[in-house]
């Protein structure tokens, strides 16, 4: 392949790239924003579940019991 052929192929590739860029830019100009329009579909509102005081107390006591057991096990291991 001669130097002139390499230059000719590079120029042809540049022209193809310029055409591709122009096509993409024309798409961008017609549709400035992709996807669905804002606010077209809203997500359902999710309610947070509450916990009763008794439920919180039960969980707290169970956690304290687990930590106490873990600390006793760790103290015995030392």
C-alpha positions in Angstrom: 0.0 0.0 0.0 1.5 3.3 -1.0 1.5 6.5 1.0 -1.1 8.1 -1.3 -3.5 5.1 -0.9 -3.2 5.4 2.9 -4.0 9.1 2.8 -6.9 8.5 0.4 -8.4 5.8 2.8 -7.9 8.1 5.8 -9.8 10.9 4.0 -12.6 8.5 3.1 -12.9 7.4 6.7 -12.9 11.0 7.8 -15.8 11.8 5.4 -17.8 8.8 6.7 -17.2 10.0 10.3 -18.3 13.5 9.4 -21.5 12.1 7.9 -22.2 10.0 10.9 -21.7 12.9 13.3 -23.9 15.1 11.2 -26.7 12.5 11.3 -26.4 12.2 15.0 -26.5 15.9 15.5 -29.6 16.2 13.4 -31.3 13.6 15.5 -30.3 15.5 18.6 -31.6 18.8 17.2 -35.1 17.3 16.5 -35.4 15.5 19.8 -33.7 17.6 22.5 -34.8 15.2 25.3 -34.9 11.5 25.1 -37.3 9.2 27.0 -40.8 9.9 28.2 -42.0 13.3 29.1 -41.6 14.4 32.7 -44.6 13.7 34.8 -46.3 11.5 32.2 -46.3 8.5 34.6 -45.9 9.0 38.3 -44.6 6.3 40.6 -47.1 5.1 43.2 -46.7 6.6 46.6 -45.3 4.1 49.1 -46.4 4.4 52.7 -43.9 3.6 55.4 -45.1 1.1 57.8 -45.2 2.2 61.4 -44.1 0.1 64.3 -45.9 0.1 67.6 -44.1 0.9 70.8 -44.6 -2.7 71.9 -43.0 -3.9 68.7 -40.0 -1.6 69.1 -39.6 -2.8 72.7 -39.7 -6.4 71.7 -37.0 -5.9 69.0 -34.9 -3.8 71.4 -35.0 -6.5 74.0 -34.1 -9.2 71.5 -31.1 -7.2 70.3 -29.9 -6.6 73.8 -30.2 -10.3 74.5 -28.1 -11.2 71.4 -25.4 -8.6 72.2 -25.2 -9.8 75.8 -24.8 -13.4 74.6 -22.1 -12.3 72.2 -20.2 -10.4 74.8 -20.3 -13.4 77.2 -19.1 -15.7 74.5 -16.3 -13.2 73.6 -15.3 -12.8 77.3 -15.0 -16.6 77.7 -12.8 -16.9 74.6 -10.2 -14.5 76.0 
